[in-house]
């Protein structure tokens, strides 16, 4: 593209700058939205939850009951 004159360093710089701006705006917008409920880690794949996931879910619930103050759970959907 450079050899044919279709693209140059200035266009590359402009493209990188505008692309970075779009990505950062998307990140900012996503960060303002509540995070999905952690229970979705276990419920959105299988119609019937396998035993190993039931054990993992129970372990997460116990962990959050014990250490919940260390997690920003208020940023998650209820």
C-alpha positions, -999 to +999 in steps of 0.1 A: +000+000+000+029+023+008+045+016-026+013+024-045+007+056-026-025+043-010-013+048+025+014+068+043+028+074+077+004+103+084-026+082+075-012+054+097-008+078+127-043+092+122-058+057+119-040+045+151-051+076+170-088+073+160-088+035+165-073+040+200-099+066+208-128+043+197-115+014+218-110+036+249-145+050+245-159+015+242-140+005+274-153+035+293-189+027+283-185-010+292-170+000+326-200+021+335-224-009+330-229-034+359-209-066+355-229-098+350-239-117+381-211-142+390-237-169+389-238-166+351-204-183+351-223-215+359-257-211+343-253-200+307-236-230+291-253-262+301-291-269+303-284-291+333-254-282+354-228-310+357-216-320+392-182-304+389-198-270+382-222-274+411-192-280+433-174-250+419-205-228+423-208-239+459-171-232+465-175-197+450-206-190+472-186-201+503-157-180+493-178-149+488-196-154+521-163-155+538-143-129+518-170-109+501-158-076+516-127-079+493-148-080+461-167-050+446-199-070+444-219-037+443-206-034+407-224-066+397-260-072+386-282-087+412 
